[in-house]
Amino acid sequence: MRQATVYIDSEALQYNLNRVKQLAPTAKIVSMVKANAYGHGVKDCLAALADSDAFGVACLEEALEIRNLGFQQPITLIEGIFSADEMQIVIDQRIEIVVHHQQQLNWLRAHKDAYIAKDLKVWVKLNSGMNRLGFKVPEIIEVIHQLKAEGLTCVLAMHFANADADNHPLNEQQKNQFLQVKEACAPVLASCCNSAAIFKWPELNFDFVRPGIMLYGASPFADKTVHDLDLKPVMTFSAEVIALNTIQAGESVGYGSTFVADQAMKLAIVSIGYGDGYPRAFPKQNYVAINGQQTRVIGRVAMDMIAIDATGLNLTLGTEVELWGKNRLVDDVAEANGTIGYELLCRLSARPARKLK
Ligand SMILES: Cc1ncc(COP(=O)(O)O)c(C=O)c1O
């Protein structure tokens, strides 16, 4: 059996959810569980996140998975529906939709009475500068006024493009437009905070916050670790030593022979590779942790294996090597690979075993 495992720590998930509650005590929490709960496995995570007020996903398939697993909380489809036939399904399954263009408004209006009868809110998306989805000011003000007049309960929704950045000029523009629309449409429910915004702008928490990455114990900020933020890593990605070698000065390791030893050294071969979702890092340097101690990856990451520097380490066949987790933070691995923790977590392959702690 392949010796690579993704461990999910449900207590850490609950701890992080409680951190959201501390930071946004008056807001309802829409836990973002899209993309298979950021790669953590939605089935394992939903139970730990069951205290959430609602869940957020990116498409109907993800919402239906939540319902099929028996969870009855409200669900928000953050991009709305993509075709007319999805409207009846969202009503039957009590799933709330975002609307961000006219066609979606038409689909909603065709089923308006049934939607209202199920007590579903409609999330109306403001495009305040991210320029992906949404109505601009002043169109959104008109849309919300009309929907309210038709008997629908609206949530004004927006997403920040730079909530992780200090002093980005777009932040002020986005905030100002959001507040302007909120006031013009009052009373209206409101939601604009992802993880970074929950930490930075408590005054913007309003009715619903939408935490994602912080729930999973990774940092939304490049300059703050999860320890700084008092969050706990949820995923430990680990693999086992499957061979031990000694090489001499002048010998090389792995594809491309990119690493040449300048002295005799011990190597441990670990059963992990890019086929499992471990990043290739080339030409940068990866590190792993063993019993809390970090050591470097030697040579190129292959599809199924890596070599690590075992010199001076007490390793045997079967020793567990942490690729990321509590000792080697996923954000540090991401940084060394020119990416973000979100991507590494989401792009794990189906190959590693999954275990709930
Ligand atoms: C609309 C929306 N809200 C909230 C989130 C959660 O963001 P984060 O994971 O940075 O907390 C996302 C994630 O992409 C999103 O698209």
The ligand as an SDF file (V2000), in Angstrom:
LIG
                    3D

 16 16  0  0  0  0  0  0  0  0999 V2000
  -16.9640   34.8800   -2.5700 C   0  0  0  0  0  0  0  0  0  0  0  0
  -15.9620   34.3020   -1.6260 C   0  0  0  0  0  0  0  0  0  0  0  0
  -16.1080   34.5130   -0.3160 N   0  0  0  0  0  0  0  0  0  0  0  0
  -15.2320   34.0120    0.5850 C   0  0  0  0  0  0  0  0  0  0  0  0
  -14.1420   33.2680    0.1830 C   0  0  0  0  0  0  0  0  0  0  0  0
  -13.1820   32.7520    1.2210 C   0  0  0  0  0  0  0  0  0  0  0  0
  -11.9320   33.3580    1.0720 O   0  0  0  0  0  0  0  0  0  0  0  0
  -10.7130   32.9690    2.0390 P   0  0  0  0  0  0  0  0  0  0  0  0
  -10.4120   31.5450    1.7780 O   0  0  0  0  0  0  0  0  0  0  0  0
   -9.6170   33.8690    1.6120 O   0  0  0  0  0  0  0  0  0  0  0  0
  -11.2080   33.2100    3.4260 O   0  0  0  0  0  0  0  0  0  0  0  0
  -13.9530   33.0330   -1.1740 C   0  0  0  0  0  0  0  0  0  0  0  0
  -12.7870   32.2720   -1.6330 C   0  0  0  0  0  0  0  0  0  0  0  0
  -12.2890   32.3540   -2.7060 O   0  0  0  0  0  0  0  0  0  0  0  0
  -14.8800   33.5680   -2.1020 C   0  0  0  0  0  0  0  0  0  0  0  0
  -14.7340   33.3690   -3.4260 O   0  0  0  0  0  0  0  0  0  0  0  0
  1  2  1  0
  2  3  1  0
  2 15  2  0
  3  4  2  0
  4  5  1  0
  5  6  1  0
  5 12  2  0
  6  7  1  0
  7  8  1  0
  8  9  2  0
  8 10  1  0
  8 11  1  0
 12 13  1  0
 12 15  1  0
 13 14  2  0
 15 16  1  0
M  END
$$$$
